[in-house]
Amino acid sequence: MTDQPWIALTRDISPALEHCELTHLERAPIDLARAREQHEAYERALAELGCDVRRLPAGDDMPDSVFIEDTAIVVDEVAVITRPGAASRRGETAAVADALAAHRKLVRLDAPARLDGGDVMVVDRALFVGRSERTNMTGIRQLRDALRRYGYTVQAVPVRGCLHLKTAVTSLGDGRLLINRGWVPADAFAGYELIDVDADEPFAANALRVGDRIVYPTDFPRTRERLEAAGMDVVTVPADELAKAEGAVTCCSLVFRA
Ligand code: CIR
């Protein structure tokens, strides 16, 4: 038994990271050693916040495996294993499913469903799911069918101009969302308090809440000021190297109650 309240599954950075999928960014050289240092700093931050961090190995043939969030949706009752939208990423789910089987009953999405975990924002029992280049309506319906029996609602939200829903909006807890309204319609989130990213920091909407703290990239100081002004306890991590692979802080872990 662990006395840590959360498990954080992470995954090694593949030596093939430079061949990662890219949708909205130009390919830029990635310094693998620097990416690994930053990833370790991220894991240390999660451990300091009370997570039992468990890192899965990466395959040489899985350039994007570090972005483990895309492979599963984990709620208290069940883990839904996704069918990632990029064909190159479908091999990533097997090892994650094996690891999650020790903690949750598993449900799997089936073809022709396509769904990336980066498109799924869980706010208590409400799930918002981006209809994006990676996630289709079949995927959203299958997720809804898998979770309805546990009392979760699943609402589709259109995403334009960025990779995933959570590139555009993430939950800060206590009914607050951090949002870039340029990429997602704000009226999908009626009833929530919206905090806008700074206009000069379009990629700043991806924040990871763990307990009552926010894990957040060092790269967005203006938006960070807004979070702190709203009373949030922000823990910064360096994340610019994996950002070149179109990843952010939520993408690199699956955090769930032990
Ligand atoms: C991809 O395009 O699939 C990866 N290069 C980046 C995935 C980032 N994942 C996420 O935001 N959840």
Boltz pocket constraint, residues with backbone or C-beta under 6 A from the ligand:
constraints:
  - pocket:
      binder: B
      contacts: [[A, 20], [A, 21], [A, 22], [A, 23], [A, 64], [A, 67], [A, 69], [A, 70], [A, 86], [A, 89], [A, 117], [A, 118], [A, 119], [A, 163], [A, 164], [A, 245], [A, 246], [A, 247], [A, 248], [A, 250], [A, 251]]
      max_distance: 6.0
